[in-house]
Amino acid sequence: MEKVIEISDLTKIYSNGRGIQNINLDIYTGDIFGFLGPNGAGKTTAMKIMTGLSKADHGDVKIFGRSITEEYEKAMAGVGCLIEVAQAYPYLTAYENLKQQARYYPGIDDKRIDEVLELTGILKYKNEKPKKFSLGMKQRLGLAAAILSRPKVLILDEPLNGLDVEGMIEIRNLILHLAKNEQTTFFISSHLIHDVELTCNRIGIIFEGKLLGVETTKNILNSYPTLEDYFVSEVEKYGRISGSISQ
């Protein structure tokens, strides 16, 4: 199976001592990879580096074999992303926001804009301005922008943030639909264990800036009653290891 994303020795430490250390990870074609960890574990730091929004102290990320530090534009050509809070021009309508973004990609017409608005459940709000949107609505518009160019890779930081239960189910179904029907590869960060369990086929646990383990969801659920049990087990194991090292 083809490697789509290769993360090698990725390290970034902030002045307060937090950050990420020596992250090594491969993502393959068709993966829905869940990057699972509590708030502050280092998920967003890693994803900012992956998308060129931040620079690593050490290590590299390759997307489709191209380094984000050496060939950024080529590496990101087939990538859509949503990092932290979805950004939009507040005084343009949802449609106008996507129309602005469409200028950067060839072949994105009004039909495609309507299609992504429909997929994310906000077509009926296309002529409304995001300044009036709830957090969940802004998140949907951010997702619409991320999938606008039909990317082969989607990097999504907490995509279910701010959504109600119905919205979570709809976006989860959208992710599964794109993975199955358009062979889109996903790298999704979340602290919502249940949603990661229902959505992702492979899972990596990040805790205190370190990647503790990577496993298929199937193997995890064959060995543990729930993903939460696996998560707790890995974190406790790490606590014992790091505790013995520091003594």
N, C-alpha and C positions, 0 to 999 in steps of 0.2 A: 504493500500500500504506500502511496506517495506521501512523503512528508510535506506538509503545507507550511507549518511554522516550526522553526528550530530555535529554541532559546538556550543559549550557552553561557554558563557562569555569570548570569546577570546579577549585578550587585550595585546597589546605591544606598549609601548611608547618609542620613541627614545629621545636622549638627546636634540634634537632641538624641542621637543614637538609634533612632528608628529608621526603618527602610527595609530593604530586601538583601538577602545574602546568598550568592551562589545558586541561583535558580537554574536548573537544567530540565528541559521539557521539550518533547516533540508532539506535535499535533498533526494528525493524518487526515487525508481527504475524507470528507463525510462525517468527521467527528462532530458531536455536540459536546464540547469539553466544558465541564463545570469547574471553575476556579473557586473553591469553597473556603471561606474563612470569616472570622468575626471582623467587625469594623476595626480598622487600624492594623490589620494583619499584614498589609502590603499589597493588596490586590490592585488598587488604583495606581500605586507607584509603578508596578510592573507593567500595567496596561498603558500608562502614559509613555513609558519608554518604548513599548512595542509599537506605538503609533506615532512616535517622533515628537511627542509633546514635552518630553523630558529626556535628559541625557544620562546614561548610565555612568557610574564610576568605572565599571569594569564589565566585560562581557559584550555579547552581541545578540541580535535577533535577526534571523533570516526568514523572509516570507517568499515562498516559491523560489527558494534558493538565492534570493537577493538580500544583501545586507541593508538594514535600515539606516546604518551609519554611512555606508559607502554609495548605495544606489537608492536613496530614499524614494524618489518619485516612481521608479520602476517597481520597487518592493511594494509600494502602497497602491499601485494602479488598480488592482483587483480587490481592494479592501474597503469595506464600509465600517464605520465605527461610531459608537456613542459612549463617550467617557464622562463620568460624573453627571452633572446636570445638563439636560438637553438645552441647547442654545437656539434661539430664534430671534428674528427681527420683530420686536413687539408690535410695531405699528403697520406691519404688512400682514395680509391675511395668510392663513395656512397655505393656500394655493400659491400666493405670491412668494412666500418663503421658499417653497419647493421649486418654483419657476426660476428664482435667482440661482439656486443650487444647480439646476438643470443646465445652466450655461457652461458649466465646467465639463460636461460629459456629452459626447456625440450621441445623437439618436434618441434623446429623452424628450418625448413630446407630451402634449396635454393628456393624451390617453394613458401614458405611463404614470403621470402625476395622479390622475384619478384612481388608477389601479392601486398605487401604494397607499393612498388615503383610504381606499376601501379595505385593503388588507389590514390596516392598523385601526380600522373602526371609526375614522373621523371624516369620512367623505361628506357627511351632512353638515360638517362645520368648516368646509373648505373656504368659505368667504368670511369667516370670523377671524379676529386678530388674537394671537397668542397671549397678549397682555391680559386677556380676560379668561385664559385657560387655567384649569386646575393643574396641579403638579402632574397628575396622571395623564391629562390631555397633552401637556407639553412633552411628556415622555413618549406618547404615541406619535407626536409630530417628529420628535427626534429619531424614532425608529423608522418612520416613513422616509426621512432624509437619508438615513443610513442604508436603506435597501433600494433607494431610487435608481442607482446605476447598475443594478443587478450584480452586485459584487459576489465573487466566489468565496470570500472570507468575510465574516462579520465578527468584529470584536466589540462586545457589549458589556459595559460596566454597570452592574445592577439594573438590568433593563426592566425589571418589575417594580422598581422603586416608585412609590406613589400611586400604584394602581389598586383599584378595589378587586375583590375576588373574581368578579366577572372579567375584568380587564386582564388579570393574571392568566386566567384560563385561555382567553382569546390570544394573548401574545405567546403563551406556551404553544398553542396550536399552530400559530404562524411560524414559530421556530421549527417545529416538527415538519410542517408543510414544506418549508423552504429546503430543509435538509433532505427530505425524501424526494421531492419533485424537481428541485433545481440543483441538487448535490452541493448545496451551500455548506461550508465548514464553519462551525461556530466556536468562539472562545468567549465564554460567558462567566463573569464574576458574580458571586452572590453570597449573602450570608443567610439566605432562606433555604434551609436544609431540605425541607419537603419539596420545594419546587425544583431544586437541583436533582433530587432523586427521581422525580417524574419526567424531567426533560432530558437529562444528559446521559450519554452512553459511557463516557469516561469522566473520572473525577480526580482532581488533585486538591489536596488539603494544604493550605498555607496558614501558618500560625507563627506569630512573632517574626515575620520576615523570612521564614524558612519553609521550603516545600517538604512536607512530612511524608507524603506518599502519593502515588498515582496508581489508580486501579480502575478496572471496568465496573460499571454499576452492577452488572450481572454477577460478577465475582464477589463484590461486596455483599450483595443481598443473599448470595448463597452461603455466606459465612456469618453474617450478622442479621438480626431481626429487622433493623432499619439502618439507613445511612447515618442517622444520629448516633447510634451505638458505635458504628465504625469511627465516626468523627471523634467521639469522646475517647475511644480506645487509643487512637493515634495521638491525640493531644496528651493523654495521660502517659503514654509511652515516651513521648518527647520530653515531658516534664521530668520523668525519672532519669532520662539520659542527660538532659541539660543540667539537672540537679547534681548528678554524680560528677559531671565535668567541672562544675563550679566549686565543688568542695575541695 
